[in-house]
Amino acid sequence: MIIGSEFNKKYQQLLWEIGSLSQEDTSKQIPVKKINATLEWDRIEIKHALEYLQELGLIKTTTIGGPLLYGHITLTESGLKKYKSLFDHE
């Protein structure tokens, strides 16, 4: 959720993890299991968060086994810019 112009801390944390794992490479596929190994969110929570980031155009998801089971994600150019902007807020 976006509050004003501030990006919610939870989504910042998720985008930070994605950006770090991708090593700022928008072609690198990152396993969702690897993302959640660090965050330790429940399955529904990460599903909704990934859907939200995808709606914002910050990531792309690849599904496996059905529409709600995400296998890998990639960072988009917009996502990479947003990830880099998080450094400005530290």
C-alpha positions as CSV (number, residue, x, y, z in Angstrom):
1,M,0.0,0.0,0.0
2,I,1.2,3.5,-0.8
3,I,0.5,6.1,1.9
4,G,0.9,9.6,0.4
5,S,4.2,9.4,-1.5
6,E,5.8,7.0,0.9
7,F,6.1,3.4,0.0
8,N,5.0,1.1,2.8
9,K,7.9,-0.3,4.9
10,K,6.8,-3.9,4.3
11,Y,6.9,-3.4,0.5
12,Q,10.2,-1.6,0.8
13,Q,11.6,-4.6,2.7
14,L,10.3,-7.0,-0.1
15,L,11.6,-4.8,-2.9
16,W,14.9,-4.4,-1.1
17,E,15.2,-8.2,-0.8
18,I,14.3,-8.7,-4.5
19,G,16.8,-6.0,-5.6
20,S,19.5,-7.5,-3.5
21,L,19.0,-11.0,-4.8
22,S,18.8,-9.9,-8.4
23,Q,22.1,-8.0,-8.0
24,E,20.3,-5.2,-9.9
25,D,19.9,-7.4,-13.0
26,T,16.4,-7.2,-14.5
27,S,16.9,-10.4,-16.5
28,K,17.8,-12.5,-13.4
29,Q,15.0,-14.8,-12.3
30,I,14.7,-15.1,-8.5
31,P,12.9,-18.0,-6.9
32,V,10.1,-16.9,-4.6
33,K,11.2,-19.5,-2.1
34,K,14.6,-17.8,-1.8
35,I,12.9,-14.4,-1.2
36,N,10.7,-15.8,1.5
37,A,13.6,-17.7,3.2
38,T,14.9,-14.4,4.4
39,L,11.5,-12.6,5.0
40,E,9.7,-15.6,6.6
41,W,6.3,-14.3,5.6
42,D,3.3,-16.7,5.3
43,R,2.3,-17.8,1.9
44,I,-0.8,-15.6,1.6
45,E,1.1,-12.5,2.8
46,I,3.9,-12.9,0.2
47,K,1.4,-13.7,-2.6
48,H,-0.5,-10.5,-2.0
49,A,2.6,-8.4,-1.7
50,L,4.0,-9.8,-4.9
51,E,0.7,-9.2,-6.7
52,Y,0.8,-5.6,-5.5
53,L,4.4,-5.0,-6.7
54,Q,3.4,-6.5,-10.0
55,E,0.3,-4.2,-10.3
56,L,2.7,-1.3,-9.7
57,G,4.9,-2.6,-12.5
58,L,7.9,-3.2,-10.3
59,I,8.2,-6.9,-10.8
60,K,7.1,-9.6,-13.2
61,T,6.0,-13.0,-11.9
62,T,6.2,-16.5,-13.5
63,T,3.6,-18.9,-12.3
64,I,4.0,-22.6,-11.8
65,G,1.2,-25.1,-11.1
66,G,-1.6,-22.6,-11.4
67,P,-2.3,-18.9,-11.4
68,L,-1.6,-18.3,-7.7
69,L,1.6,-20.3,-7.3
70,Y,4.6,-18.1,-8.1
71,G,7.8,-19.7,-9.0
72,H,10.1,-16.9,-10.0
73,I,10.1,-13.2,-10.3
74,T,12.2,-10.6,-12.1
75,L,12.7,-7.0,-11.4
76,T,11.5,-4.5,-14.0
77,E,13.3,-1.4,-15.0
78,S,10.8,0.6,-12.9
79,G,11.4,-1.8,-10.0
80,L,15.1,-1.3,-10.3
81,K,14.7,2.5,-10.2
82,K,12.4,2.2,-7.1
83,Y,14.9,-0.2,-5.5
84,K,17.8,2.3,-6.1
85,S,15.6,5.1,-4.7
86,L,15.4,3.2,-1.4
87,F,19.1,4.0,-0.8
88,D,18.2,7.7,-0.7
89,H,15.8,7.0,2.3
90,E,18.3,5.3,4.5
